[in-house]
Amino acid sequence: MKMKKRVLCVYDGPRRLWKDDMMLDQEFEVRVPMDDGKSYVTDLDVQTLERAAALHDASPEEKGPWIPDNVMGARQGMPVAGEVHRFMV
C-alpha cells in the first residue's frame, strides 16, 4: 500500500492561518489529465489547492484573532544570534 501525503500550511503574511495533513492511498487516487496530454493532476492536489484558496478568501472574522506565537520566525524563548552575547559571561 502506497500513501500520498500533502501537508498544507497557509500563511497570511507572517501569520499562519492553517496547517493540515491529508493522506490518500494511491490505489484510490484519481488522475485528471492536463491539456498537454502528458501531465496530470491528482484529486488530492486539487483538494489541497481548493482548501488554500478558501482560507485566503476568508473574512477577518472567519480567520479569527491573531495568536502571536503562531508566527513564522517567532521566538520561542531562545535568544536570536544578535542577543547571545548578553548571556555569555
VENVENBEL-V249006 format. One record per helix or strand of 2 or more residues. SS is the DSSP state (H for helix, E for strand). FROM is the first residue (numbers start at 1). TO is the last residue. If there is no record, write none. Layout:
BEGIN
ss={SS/SS}
from={FROM/FROM}
to={TO/TO}
END
This chain:
BEGIN
ss={E/E/H/E/E/H/H/H}
from={3/15/26/31/40/43/60/81}
to={12/25/28/33/42/56/63/87}
END
